[in-house]
Amino acid sequence: EAENKAPAQDLSELKSTIKDRDNILLTDNSGTMRILRVMPKNTFSHCKKNYSFDPLINTSFNTFWVPGPDGQLITSEELNLSWKEKNQIEEDNGERKEVQKLKQEEIEDMKAKGVEGEQIIQKLIDSSSTFHKRTEYSKQKYIKKKVQKHITQFYVQEPTLPLISELYEKYKHDKIGFLRSDTIGLMMQLAGVGGDSRVMVTEECSGIILSAVALRNMGQGGKINHVFFGHSPTLTVFRHFNLFSREK
């Protein structure tokens, strides 16, 4: 049996800033989801390329990131700004029809040769006869659309119970007993789990029930008694959440 006393910190709201050794949920624009731990001077791999965690540290959750010209991750807003600065030409709000000189076959050929996405987008901008006539708002929409299509994007989120449930439903649903987040929420409601509850938990769902109780209970003086069978509990899901301050 293990008793977990709630830490003194307030966990009622999500963290707003990514710190080193925090867990993040990383989703790329193909919909692939991964849990990663942010480690200074370390990298993660995607499509045979390595990206440093360093640019993420001390930035906000719920942010889109893309590979920059030097291979380092930058926010999608920074990427949009760099193209706007390159193409800062007098605006014309008149009627226009998009004329793109770059053909789809040429784009596919560039991709096959390993040309980076940002170079393809710059080529599309240079080959567009109407880009310089667009408003600033229209330019942003145009670039955003092309970024989504041609550049790998990463969406960085704070792990939450609905997101972790979605992750396991997608890849390892059996590991959490085929539970859905709405079912877990109903269990918490029927059990009366609240801010200052004293709760005993026993489960064999990789720790997702324990996680749900902790997320509702912690920071407000509650206690959790975790009962498990064997030498040690299975806490795979529990460790995905940033519930405790991490040791450096």
Phi, psi and omega in degrees: 000139179232133178252126180248114178269138185297140176289165184285347183285155180270117182252019183287339180239153178291151175294146181261341186235139178278125176249161179296143184073009170284154171270143177231153171257116184254123178239126177267176187282005169266355180094000179289130182247140178216145170264126179229153176254124183285117181235126179303139177065014175251168182230164169236155185255141175210122179051047176067017176237147180254138180233137181282144174283341190307317180297340183281333187294133181068024172248176186276148167292171178059047181233143175271136178235148178223156174293130177276179181302330181266007180091347177281148179288136173228160179288154180296332177295320178296321179294315177301318182296320181296321179288324178297320180294324179291334188239038181279087182241155182307135183279153175219116184270012182287177180294141180209158174231128183298127175237109182254116182282337181278121184276157180299323180297323179292322178296314180297323179294320178297318178296320180296331180274359177086019178292134182294152183301320181294329177289323177296316181295319178298322178295320177297319179295314180296330183270355180276129181279351186239356184302317183292346180268353183284158171287166179300320179297318180293323177298317179298316179297318180298311181295317180300318179296318181289324177299314180300328184274323192246349184238138174296129177240147175238130175255120185256121182233157171285130178299124176235166182300313178300321181290317179294322176298317178298319178301313182287326175299327184281324188240321187220055187298328181295334182293337178248027176066026180059028178279147172253160183297326179291326176294317179296319177299320178295321177300317180296320180293314182293330179278351179070032180285123181224195187296323183242030183286151169253113192235138170253128184237130167225132185201167175225049183236036176065014176096009184287327177290316176302319179298316180298317178296315181298318181295328178277329193265325192286157177085357183229025173089007180281172178227147178235125170256114182259115180258128181222163180255143180097194184280330182208153181281158173266110187238031183305309182291319182305322183286349178288336185271149179271064187276331184235154173297133184272143177288138180275000000 
